[in-house]
Amino acid sequence: MKKKLLTLFILIVALPTVWATNIYYEITQEKSVSQIQNEINAIIETSSQGDTITVTGSKTDADATLTLSYGYSRVYFIWQAIYKSNSSFTADNLIRLSGNSFPLMGSTFELADGALITENANAINASGTNTLVMVSGEGKIATSGDGYSAILTDWDVDIKDNAQLTITTGEVITSNGNKAVITVSSGTLTATSGNAIVAFGNETRIYISGGYLSNDADNRYPVVVIPNSNVLPFAVIEVSGNAIIQAKGMGCGIISDTDVHIKGNAQVISNDAGSDNFSASVRVRKSIQVSGNAKVTAREGYAILCNGYVSVFDSAKVEAKENAIAIFMGSGYTQISTVSVMGKAQVTAENNFAIAHNKQNTIFSLYNGAVFAYGKDISDVTVFTSLDTGYYTSGGVVLAWDKEAGNTNYEMFSTEDIYVFPESATAYWDKKDGKYGISYANRENTGFIPLDVIVLSINENKPLSNLKVYPNPTTGVIYISSEQADEWTSGQVDEIFDVYDIFGRKQKAESRKGKFPSNSLEGWTRSGRGGEEGWQPQADGVVMDISHLPAGIYFVKITTTAGEVVKKVVKE
């Protein structure tokens, strides 16, 4: 039987190729707004999907709204023109974008190097469906007026490059759409008395990865706000990169009914609470995470005011300057609220609590990192004092410095005026990278808090500076003596010899009076046994045995009536 050969024929249909076209239109001073509008809309009607319309030129006396209607077309506007309203302008919008583009194929209005300037009006009203408003290059928008915005939209906004958006009163960006995405990667958004970004949508997402956002408000205006209490779980404000959000006047940095993430090297700062009892750098109803090297700082009110969950981890810092509270947990959103500090994170305050709450069911978990405030006791740092009130710590450290004692000069490795919790933790005065402050350790958790003090370095301004500790490095035994008898009080009073590891933890070490070489290794003689034990005795001093300690760096603290000195020793 013959096999039948089945042949498959494929019909290839050649579709026409659509090439995007760059179309240029120039605005002139002589043209009226209606003429400009008619000419641009005529270009839109004859353009193909994906065409780019670049608008150049200048007009500084616009007297009516310029409405750009793109219907169901997908249009990409690049606006490079200088466009300003005149002094008698009374319309609500300088430019209105009108159309009904399909999802994923929406139109774009990019203000690239151009400028839109008006007063008491919206500079851009993007009422068109699925319209992206972008400001890039040296693009500039300036406007004013309560209830008006530089950009008013229901859809997405993208701010980047060196873009500059300013408003005296009102909002820089107002978003009313339920699924709007607002992105700021660079540039500046400034509100003299108002908000930089306000978003009312249930699913709004705000991503600020760079740039500088600020206000100079004299009331409770925030820089960034999502005020809708019904926002869905995936609405979010995320601040990252090198972004800075600053409430320079009396106001908040961020107010949000949804989740807030602050990470990277981002900073959120507020300076003055004014008459607002709830002013905070970040005021959030649900949850906030501060991570990376991010920093949240307040000078009055609160750095973080939250009704839900706070997590501070990695190397992030929450700082309360002057009379502010670093973290305050208010009642409201959940039955139980939690504050978690982890990693190398630090929560610090000056003249108030580092962490406080007015909610009975609040749990504080200090896994690692440190919580610090000025005070005479740990109870001056946080309202949590025991497990009974929801306090838990594993490797974390709680610190207080008694600043009121009036001391501003301390000796390195001393613990004067420092209070530390729990008992497994250690803290001492130290110097790191040219800054003075407190070094702390608990288990493997170590860190440093810079403070406005002076800490004398090892052997700096010490009456015992001629004490010798040798041999160094050592394999187990060290000798301590002095070339000057008046520095050494051996035989008259008891000296104290303490050994600390690099984490500041005191180590057990035995010491005894004895005879050994008193100067340098040069010229020493060994006994027949060899080794450190074999040096021939020549002078009185102290012998310390650290042979049981692991190899590493240690500090020997020597305290006598003549003073105190710290010597570094390497154990091999």
Secondary structure, DSSP 8 states (H G I E B T S, - for coil): ---------------------EEEEEE-TTS-HHHHHHHHHHHHHH--TT-EEEEEEEEEEE-S-EEEEEET---EEEE--EEEE-TT---SEEEEEEEB--TTS--EEEEES-EEE-SSSEEEEE-SBT-EEEEETT-EEEE--TT-EEEEESS-EEE-TT-EEEEEEEEEEEE--TT-EEEE-SSEEEEEEEEEEEE--TT-EEEE-SSEEEE--SSS-EEEEE--TT--TT-EEEE-TT-EEEEEEESEEEEESSEEEE-TT-EEEEEE-TT-TT-EEEEESSEEEE-TT-EEEESSSEEEEESSEEEE-TT-EEEE-TT-EEEEE-SSS-SSEEEEE-TT-EEEESSS-SEEES-SSEEEEE-SSEEEEESSSGGGTBS--SGGGTEEESS-EEEEE-GGG---EEETT--TTEEEESTT-EEEEEEETTEEEEEEEETTEEEEEE-SSEEE-TTTT-TTTTEEEESSSBSSEEEEEES-GGG--BTTB--EEEEEETTS-EE--EEEEEEE--S-STT--B-TT-SGGGB---EEEEEEE-TTS-SEEEEEEEEETTEEEEEEEEE-
